[in-house]
Amino acid sequence: MSNNKRGPPKSILELQKLIDTKVRVKCVGGRELSGVLKGYDELVNLVIDESLEFLRDPDDMERVTDQYRKLGLVVVRGTQVSLVSPEEGTEEIANPFVQQVED
Protein backbone atom coordinates (compact mmCIF):
# COMPACT_ATOMS: atom_id res chain seq x y z
CA MET A 1 0.00 0.00 0.00
CA SER A 2 1.33 3.36 -0.94
CA ASN A 3 1.35 6.47 1.23
CA ASN A 4 0.83 8.73 -1.79
CA LYS A 5 -2.33 10.63 -0.98
CA ARG A 6 -3.84 12.27 -3.99
CA GLY A 7 -6.72 14.63 -3.78
CA PRO A 8 -9.40 15.02 -6.37
CA PRO A 9 -8.09 15.67 -9.89
CA LYS A 10 -7.44 19.31 -10.67
CA SER A 11 -9.81 20.76 -13.25
CA ILE A 12 -8.25 21.75 -16.56
CA LEU A 13 -10.82 24.52 -16.92
CA GLU A 14 -9.91 27.96 -15.63
CA LEU A 15 -13.40 29.31 -15.12
CA GLN A 16 -12.48 31.44 -12.10
CA LYS A 17 -11.00 34.11 -14.36
CA LEU A 18 -14.33 34.31 -16.26
CA ILE A 19 -16.48 35.03 -13.18
CA ASP A 20 -18.58 38.19 -13.67
CA THR A 21 -17.68 38.39 -17.36
CA LYS A 22 -19.83 37.71 -20.40
CA VAL A 23 -19.38 34.17 -21.73
CA ARG A 24 -20.70 32.05 -24.59
CA VAL A 25 -21.69 28.48 -23.72
CA LYS A 26 -22.23 25.75 -26.30
CA CYS A 27 -24.17 22.73 -25.10
CA VAL A 28 -24.44 19.13 -26.17
CA GLY A 29 -27.28 18.96 -28.66
CA GLY A 30 -26.49 22.34 -30.19
CA ARG A 31 -27.96 24.94 -27.83
CA GLU A 32 -25.97 28.14 -27.45
CA LEU A 33 -26.25 30.56 -24.55
CA SER A 34 -24.68 33.88 -23.72
CA GLY A 35 -24.64 35.66 -20.38
CA VAL A 36 -22.66 36.65 -17.30
CA LEU A 37 -20.97 33.75 -15.52
CA LYS A 38 -21.84 34.02 -11.83
CA GLY A 39 -20.61 30.68 -10.54
CA TYR A 40 -19.60 27.09 -11.25
CA ASP A 41 -18.61 23.92 -9.44
CA GLU A 42 -16.23 20.99 -9.97
CA LEU A 43 -18.81 19.25 -12.17
CA VAL A 44 -18.90 22.34 -14.46
CA ASN A 45 -22.47 23.16 -13.50
CA LEU A 46 -22.72 26.83 -14.47
CA VAL A 47 -24.79 29.69 -13.07
CA ILE A 48 -25.38 32.27 -15.79
CA ASP A 49 -27.22 35.56 -15.29
CA GLU A 50 -28.79 37.78 -17.96
CA SER A 51 -28.71 34.76 -20.26
CA LEU A 52 -29.85 34.65 -23.85
CA GLU A 53 -30.50 31.48 -25.85
CA PHE A 54 -29.70 31.83 -29.53
CA LEU A 55 -32.35 30.30 -31.78
CA ARG A 56 -31.70 27.96 -34.68
CA ASP A 57 -32.76 28.47 -38.27
CA PRO A 58 -35.96 26.41 -38.77
CA ASP A 59 -34.84 25.52 -42.31
CA ASP A 60 -31.30 24.52 -41.27
CA MET A 61 -31.07 23.27 -37.68
CA GLU A 62 -27.26 23.28 -37.89
CA ARG A 63 -27.25 27.08 -38.24
CA VAL A 64 -27.59 29.42 -35.26
CA THR A 65 -29.30 32.72 -36.04
CA ASP A 66 -28.92 36.16 -34.47
CA GLN A 67 -32.41 35.80 -33.00
CA TYR A 68 -32.56 34.99 -29.31
CA ARG A 69 -34.86 34.62 -26.35
CA LYS A 70 -34.18 36.00 -22.89
CA LEU A 71 -33.89 33.39 -20.15
CA GLY A 72 -32.56 35.44 -17.23
CA LEU A 73 -30.81 33.50 -14.44
CA VAL A 74 -30.17 29.86 -15.41
CA VAL A 75 -28.22 26.84 -14.19
CA VAL A 76 -26.64 24.76 -16.95
CA ARG A 77 -25.82 21.20 -15.93
CA GLY A 78 -22.20 20.29 -16.42
CA THR A 79 -23.11 17.16 -18.40
CA GLN A 80 -24.59 19.43 -21.08
CA VAL A 81 -21.65 21.85 -21.39
CA SER A 82 -19.32 21.28 -24.33
CA LEU A 83 -17.64 24.72 -24.55
CA VAL A 84 -17.28 27.83 -22.40
CA SER A 85 -15.53 30.85 -23.92
CA PRO A 86 -15.32 34.55 -23.16
CA GLU A 87 -17.59 36.53 -25.44
CA GLU A 88 -15.18 39.46 -25.63
CA GLY A 89 -12.40 38.98 -28.14
CA THR A 90 -13.78 35.94 -29.95
CA GLU A 91 -15.26 35.68 -33.40
CA GLU A 92 -16.66 32.87 -35.48
CA ILE A 93 -14.61 31.79 -38.47
CA ALA A 94 -15.61 29.74 -41.51
CA ASN A 95 -15.05 26.00 -41.28
CA PRO A 96 -12.35 25.16 -43.86
CA PHE A 97 -13.51 21.55 -44.04
CA VAL A 98 -17.04 22.36 -45.19
CA GLN A 99 -17.63 23.30 -48.79
CA GLN A 100 -19.28 26.69 -49.03
CA VAL A 101 -22.52 26.70 -51.03
CA GLU A 102 -22.89 29.66 -53.35
CA ASP A 103 -26.37 31.08 -53.92
C-alpha positions in Angstrom: 0.0 0.0 0.0 1.3 3.4 -0.9 1.3 6.5 1.2 0.8 8.7 -1.8 -2.3 10.6 -1.0 -3.8 12.3 -4.0 -6.7 14.6 -3.8 -9.4 15.0 -6.4 -8.1 15.7 -9.9 -7.4 19.3 -10.7 -9.8 20.8 -13.3 -8.3 21.8 -16.6 -10.8 24.5 -16.9 -9.9 28.0 -15.6 -13.4 29.3 -15.1 -12.5 31.4 -12.1 -11.0 34.1 -14.4 -14.3 34.3 -16.3 -16.5 35.0 -13.2 -18.6 38.2 -13.7 -17.7 38.4 -17.4 -19.8 37.7 -20.4 -19.4 34.2 -21.7 -20.7 32.1 -24.6 -21.7 28.5 -23.7 -22.2 25.7 -26.3 -24.2 22.7 -25.1 -24.4 19.1 -26.2 -27.3 19.0 -28.7 -26.5 22.3 -30.2 -28.0 24.9 -27.8 -26.0 28.1 -27.4 -26.2 30.6 -24.6 -24.7 33.9 -23.7 -24.6 35.7 -20.4 -22.7 36.7 -17.3 -21.0 33.7 -15.5 -21.8 34.0 -11.8 -20.6 30.7 -10.5 -19.6 27.1 -11.2 -18.6 23.9 -9.4 -16.2 21.0 -10.0 -18.8 19.2 -12.2 -18.9 22.3 -14.5 -22.5 23.2 -13.5 -22.7 26.8 -14.5 -24.8 29.7 -13.1 -25.4 32.3 -15.8 -27.2 35.6 -15.3 -28.8 37.8 -18.0 -28.7 34.8 -20.3 -29.8 34.6 -23.9 -30.5 31.5 -25.9 -29.7 31.8 -29.5 -32.3 30.3 -31.8 -31.7 28.0 -34.7 -32.8 28.5 -38.3 -36.0 26.4 -38.8 -34.8 25.5 -42.3 -31.3 24.5 -41.3 -31.1 23.3 -37.7 -27.3 23.3 -37.9 -27.2 27.1 -38.2 -27.6 29.4 -35.3 -29.3 32.7 -36.0 -28.9 36.2 -34.5 -32.4 35.8 -33.0 -32.6 35.0 -29.3 -34.9 34.6 -26.3 -34.2 36.0 -22.9 -33.9 33.4 -20.2 -32.6 35.4 -17.2 -30.8 33.5 -14.4 -30.2 29.9 -15.4 -28.2 26.8 -14.2 -26.6 24.8 -16.9 -25.8 21.2 -15.9 -22.2 20.3 -16.4 -23.1 17.2 -18.4 -24.6 19.4 -21.1 -21.7 21.9 -21.4 -19.3 21.3 -24.3 -17.6 24.7 -24.6 -17.3 27.8 -22.4 -15.5 30.8 -23.9 -15.3 34.6 -23.2 -17.6 36.5 -25.4 -15.2 39.5 -25.6 -12.4 39.0 -28.1 -13.8 35.9 -29.9 -15.3 35.7 -33.4 -16.7 32.9 -35.5 -14.6 31.8 -38.5 -15.6 29.7 -41.5 -15.0 26.0 -41.3 -12.4 25.2 -43.9 -13.5 21.5 -44.0 -17.0 22.4 -45.2 -17.6 23.3 -48.8 -19.3 26.7 -49.0 -22.5 26.7 -51.0 -22.9 29.7 -53.3 -26.4 31.1 -53.9 
